[in-house]
Amino acid sequence: MKVNVEERMERGREWFKKGYNCSQAVVAAFADVYGLDPCLGLRMAASFGGGMGRMRLTCGAVSGMFILAGLENGSVTEGDNEGKARNYELVQQLAHQFEKEAGSIVCSELLGLKPMTPITTKPEERTPEYYKKRPCVETVALACRIYAEHLNSLAAE
């Protein structure tokens, strides 16, 4: 299935601007591709925002791509090591491309922050200042572009 790259990037931005986290925004931008109920996608991705539960570890947008990779080719057969390997290969390719373009796949590094100590659970308010100091809208768009380009490469095969 070929997808419109710019449209998927804009969908991701819109979901993020509605208040969803980076992971949710990426998954929701592609839910229709997999016949996934958007609410289920939002729930599946909810824990990965803020670098996994706001711990500032793996970027939520990157985690969103990984969730999509699992929907695409995650192994569901017991003992399917070849299937696992194909999925891990895709995850590594997506991570490498994101890191190449963004400089990191680590939330705290992308935000220019030290990992939080102590870790807080309270999300920041989405104010105009928040959007000015956070690259997350464009980080989501980048993840959406990378994933859309991946899907389009499959459609071209």
C-alpha positions in Angstrom: 0.0 0.0 0.0 1.5 3.3 -1.1 0.9 6.3 1.3 1.2 10.0 0.9 4.3 10.9 2.9 3.3 14.6 3.6 -0.2 13.6 4.6 1.2 11.1 7.2 3.6 13.7 8.5 0.7 16.1 8.9 -1.5 13.5 10.6 1.3 12.9 13.1 1.7 16.6 13.8 -2.1 17.0 14.3 -2.4 14.1 16.7 0.5 15.5 18.8 -1.0 19.0 18.8 -4.2 17.5 20.1 -2.3 16.6 23.2 -1.3 13.0 22.5 2.2 11.9 23.2 4.8 11.3 20.5 4.3 7.6 20.3 0.5 7.9 20.2 0.8 10.5 17.4 2.9 8.3 15.2 0.8 5.2 15.7 -2.5 7.1 15.2 -1.1 8.5 12.0 -0.9 5.0 10.5 -3.8 3.2 12.3 -5.9 3.0 9.2 -3.1 1.3 7.3 -3.4 -1.7 9.6 -7.1 -1.6 10.2 -6.4 -0.6 13.8 -9.1 1.1 15.8 -7.5 4.5 16.6 -8.5 4.3 20.3 -6.8 0.9 20.6 -3.7 2.4 18.9 -3.7 5.3 21.3 -3.9 3.0 24.3 -1.1 0.7 22.9 1.2 3.6 22.5 0.3 5.6 25.6 3.1 4.2 27.9 5.9 5.2 25.5 5.5 9.0 25.6 8.2 11.1 27.2 10.8 8.6 26.4 8.9 5.6 27.9 6.7 6.8 30.8 8.5 10.2 30.9 11.8 8.6 31.8 13.4 10.3 28.8 14.8 7.1 27.4 13.9 5.9 23.9 12.1 8.7 22.1 8.3 8.1 21.9 8.2 8.8 18.2 10.8 6.1 17.6 8.8 3.7 19.9 5.7 4.5 17.8 7.6 3.4 14.7 8.6 0.2 16.5 4.9 -0.5 17.4 4.0 -0.1 13.7 6.9 -2.4 12.7 5.4 -5.0 15.0 2.0 -4.6 13.4 3.6 -5.0 10.0 5.7 -8.0 10.5 5.8 -9.0 14.2 6.1 -12.7 14.6 3.1 -14.4 16.1 4.2 -18.0 15.6 5.8 -19.9 18.4 9.5 -20.5 17.8 9.6 -18.3 14.7 13.1 -17.0 15.1 13.3 -16.0 11.4 10.2 -13.9 11.9 11.7 -12.3 15.0 14.9 -11.6 13.1 13.0 -9.9 10.3 11.2 -7.7 12.8 14.4 -6.9 14.7 16.1 -6.0 11.4 13.2 -3.6 10.5 13.4 -2.0 14.0 17.1 -1.5 13.7 16.8 0.0 10.2 14.1 2.4 11.4 16.2 3.4 14.4 19.3 3.9 12.4 17.5 6.1 9.9 16.0 8.2 12.7 19.3 8.5 14.5 21.1 9.5 11.3 18.6 12.3 10.7 17.9 13.4 14.3 21.2 12.7 15.9 19.8 10.3 18.5 16.9 8.1 19.4 17.1 9.1 23.1 14.5 11.5 24.3 16.7 13.4 26.8 19.3 13.9 24.1 16.8 15.1 21.5 15.4 17.6 24.0 18.8 18.7 25.2 17.9 17.7 28.8 19.6 15.6 31.4 17.6 12.5 32.3 15.2 13.5 35.0 16.2 12.8 38.6 13.9 12.3 40.3 11.6 11.1 37.5 8.3 12.9 37.5 5.1 11.6 36.1 3.3 14.9 35.5 3.2 15.8 31.8 4.0 19.4 30.9 1.2 21.7 29.9 0.9 22.2 26.2 1.3 25.9 26.0 2.8 28.1 23.1 6.1 28.1 25.1 6.1 24.3 25.3 5.9 24.1 21.5 8.6 26.7 21.1 11.1 24.8 23.3 10.3 21.2 22.3 11.2 19.7 18.9 8.5 17.0 19.4 6.1 18.1 16.7 8.8 17.8 14.1 10.3 14.7 15.7 6.9 13.0 15.3 6.8 14.3 11.6 10.3 12.8 11.0 9.2 9.4 12.4 6.1 9.5 10.2 8.1 10.4 7.2 10.6 7.6 7.8 7.8 5.1 8.3 5.8 6.3 5.3 8.9 6.0 3.1 9.4 2.5 4.4 5.8 1.5 3.5 6.3 3.1 0.0 9.5 1.1 -0.5 7.5 -2.1 0.2 4.8 -1.0 -2.2 7.4 -0.5 -4.9 8.8 -4.0 -4.6 
